[in-house]
Amino acid sequence: MKIIIALAFVAIIASLASALVFMMRGSREDGAGNKRMAWALTVRIGISVLVFLCILIAWKLGYIQPHGIPASS
């Protein structure tokens, strides 16, 4: 599970980097750069939501356990 989440975070960073590249190149006359940047950011959001849902499902199935700080002082 840890490897899957780590790979997802790497994919999120890669998507952000590609969006940055498309933004820095600027838009071409046909606007393809803007569309590619928007698509890269959409992919990043999709991966982030998928990671969040995977963490919730893993917690619900008991694969991971929260280790919160005790409330008593």
N, C-alpha and C positions, 0 to 999 in steps of 0.2 A: 504494500500500500504506500509506503514511504517513497519508493522508487517512482511509482505512477504520479504521485503528487509533485515530486521533484522534477520529473520530465514535463509535467504540465506547466510548472513555473518557468522552466526554460523555454517552452513554447510561447508563453505569454511575453517573455522578454524579447524573443525573436520577432514576434508580431509587432511589438512596440518599436523595435529597431527598424523593421521594414517600413512601418508607417512614417518613421522619422526620415528615412531615405527618400521615400516618395514625396514627403513634404518639402525637403530641402532641394530636391531636383526641380520643384516648381511644376506648375501645370503646363502641359503642352497645349498646342492650339486646339486639340480635340478634347481636352479635359480628362484624358486618361489617367494622369497623375493623381488628380483629386479622387477619382473613382477607386483607384488602387489603394490610396491612403484610407479612404472610408471603409473599404473591404478589409484591410488589415486591422483596423480598429474594431470592426464588427467581429472579426475572428477572435480578437483578444477578449472581447466581452463574452463571447460564447464559451471560450475556454475557461474564463474566470467563473462563470455561472456553473459550468460542468464540474469544476474542482470543488466549488462550494457544495453542490448537490452530492458529490461523491463523499465528501467529509461528513455531511449529515447522514447519509445512508450508512457509512461505516460506523458512525457513532450509534445509530439506531440498532444495527445488527450486532454491536458489541465488539467490533474489530479494534476500535480505539476507545480509550477511556479518558475523560477529562481529569486533570490533576490540579484543579483550581486552588487558590490560596485559601487557607481556612479563614472563616469569617470571625472567629473568636480572636481577641487580642491578648 
